[in-house]
Amino acid sequence: MFLHQFDVYLSMNSLTLLIFTGFLGVAQVHSVRRDTSTKSVPAPVLELPDRTSDDDRRSLTVLRQAIQSKDPLTRIIAVQAASKITGLESWLAYALGDPEHDVRLAAVESLALRLSPRALRLLRSVREDTHEDLDIRALAAALLLQTRTPTEAP
C-alpha cells in the first residue's frame, strides 16, 4: 500500500505540486507556470448605422475600447452593455470567441436577451459546438428552451 501526501505551493507565477510517496520515500515536484501575460483581444468589426449621431459614435467608441480591453471583467461589462443596444449582435458574436470563459458565458446570456433571428442562430451554434465548454453549451440550450413560443414544436 502506498501513502501519498500532497503539498501545493502557490506563488504569483507558478503552482508547485509536491507529491511525496510515503512508502517509497520518493518525492516528485511538478511545476506549472501560470499564464500571466495580458492577451490582447482582436478588434471586433462594428458597422454603425448611417443614422448614428456623433454622440452615439463617441459612446460606441468607448464601448468598443471596453470590449477590446485586456481585462476580462471590462469585456464582460461591455458584452452586457452591448446586449442592450440594437444592432450590436455582431459584437456578441465576436465575444463568443473570447479566450476567457466568463466573457463567452456573458455573451450567451446577452444573446438570449436579444431574441432576434441572428441571436437565436448564434445560440444554436453554441449549443452544437462540441469544442465549447459544456456549461456554456448547456446554458445556450436552456436559454433556447426558454425562448420557445407555445406554437413552436420542440
C-alpha positions in Angstrom: 0.0 0.0 0.0 1.3 3.5 -0.9 0.6 6.6 1.1 0.5 9.8 -0.8 1.0 13.2 0.7 0.3 16.2 -1.5 1.5 19.7 -0.8 0.6 22.6 -3.0 2.6 25.8 -3.1 1.2 28.8 -4.8 3.2 31.8 -5.9 2.3 34.7 -8.1 3.6 33.0 -11.2 3.6 29.3 -10.6 1.9 26.3 -9.0 4.2 23.8 -7.5 2.8 20.4 -6.5 5.0 18.2 -4.3 3.9 14.6 -4.3 5.6 12.5 -1.6 5.0 8.8 -1.7 5.5 7.8 1.9 6.2 4.1 1.5 8.9 4.5 -1.2 10.2 7.8 0.2 10.2 9.3 -3.3 9.4 12.9 -3.9 8.3 14.3 -7.2 8.0 18.0 -7.9 5.7 19.3 -10.6 5.6 22.9 -11.5 3.0 24.6 -13.7 3.7 28.1 -14.9 0.6 30.3 -14.9 -0.1 32.4 -17.9 0.4 35.9 -16.6 0.6 37.6 -20.0 -2.0 40.1 -20.8 -3.6 38.9 -24.0 -5.0 41.5 -26.3 -8.2 40.7 -28.0 -8.5 41.5 -31.7 -10.8 44.3 -32.6 -14.4 43.4 -33.5 -15.9 44.7 -36.6 -18.7 47.1 -35.9 -20.8 48.5 -38.6 -22.6 51.6 -37.4 -25.9 52.6 -39.0 -25.8 55.8 -41.0 -28.2 57.4 -38.6 -25.7 57.2 -35.7 -25.1 60.6 -34.2 -21.7 61.9 -33.2 -22.7 61.5 -29.6 -23.6 57.8 -30.2 -20.4 57.3 -32.1 -18.4 58.6 -29.1 -20.3 56.2 -26.8 -19.8 53.3 -29.1 -16.1 54.1 -29.3 -15.8 53.7 -25.5 -17.8 50.5 -25.7 -15.5 49.2 -28.4 -12.5 50.0 -26.3 -14.1 48.1 -23.4 -14.8 45.0 -25.5 -11.2 45.0 -26.7 -9.8 45.5 -23.2 -7.1 43.2 -21.8 -9.2 43.0 -18.6 -11.8 40.2 -18.8 -14.1 41.9 -16.3 -14.2 45.0 -18.5 -15.0 42.8 -21.5 -17.9 41.2 -19.6 -19.4 44.6 -18.7 -19.0 45.7 -22.4 -20.8 42.5 -23.6 -23.6 43.1 -21.1 -23.9 46.7 -22.3 -23.9 45.6 -25.9 -26.8 43.4 -25.3 -29.0 46.4 -24.5 -28.2 48.2 -27.8 -30.0 47.3 -31.0 -27.8 46.2 -33.9 -24.7 45.0 -31.9 -25.3 41.3 -32.3 -22.0 41.2 -34.2 -20.2 42.2 -31.1 -22.0 39.5 -29.1 -21.0 37.0 -31.8 -17.4 38.2 -31.5 -17.5 37.7 -27.7 -18.4 34.1 -28.2 -14.9 33.5 -29.4 -13.2 35.3 -26.5 -10.5 33.3 -24.8 -12.0 33.9 -21.3 -14.7 31.5 -20.3 -16.8 34.1 -18.3 -16.8 36.5 -21.3 -18.3 33.8 -23.5 -20.8 33.0 -20.8 -21.9 36.6 -20.7 -22.2 36.6 -24.5 -24.5 33.7 -24.4 -26.7 35.3 -21.7 -26.7 38.6 -23.6 -27.8 36.9 -26.8 -30.8 35.4 -25.0 -31.9 38.9 -24.2 -31.9 39.9 -27.9 -34.4 37.3 -29.3 -33.5 38.3 -32.8 -33.3 35.6 -35.5 -29.5 36.1 -35.6 -29.2 35.9 -31.8 -31.1 32.6 -31.8 -29.0 31.2 -34.7 -25.9 32.1 -32.6 -27.3 30.4 -29.5 -28.0 27.3 -31.6 -24.4 27.3 -32.9 -23.1 27.5 -29.3 -25.3 24.6 -28.3 -24.0 22.5 -31.2 -20.3 23.5 -30.8 -18.6 20.4 -29.3 -15.4 22.4 -28.8 -17.1 24.8 -26.4 -17.2 24.1 -22.6 -20.2 22.0 -21.7 -21.6 24.5 -19.1 -21.8 27.2 -21.8 -23.4 24.8 -24.3 -25.9 23.8 -21.6 -26.7 27.4 -20.8 -27.3 28.1 -24.5 -29.6 25.0 -24.7 -31.6 26.1 -21.6 -32.0 29.6 -22.9 -33.2 28.3 -26.3 -35.8 26.2 -24.5 -37.0 29.3 -22.6 -37.3 31.4 -25.7 -39.7 29.0 -27.5 -43.2 30.2 -28.1 -46.1 27.9 -27.3 -46.7 27.3 -31.1 -43.2 26.1 -31.7 -42.7 22.4 -31.8 -39.7 21.0 -29.7 
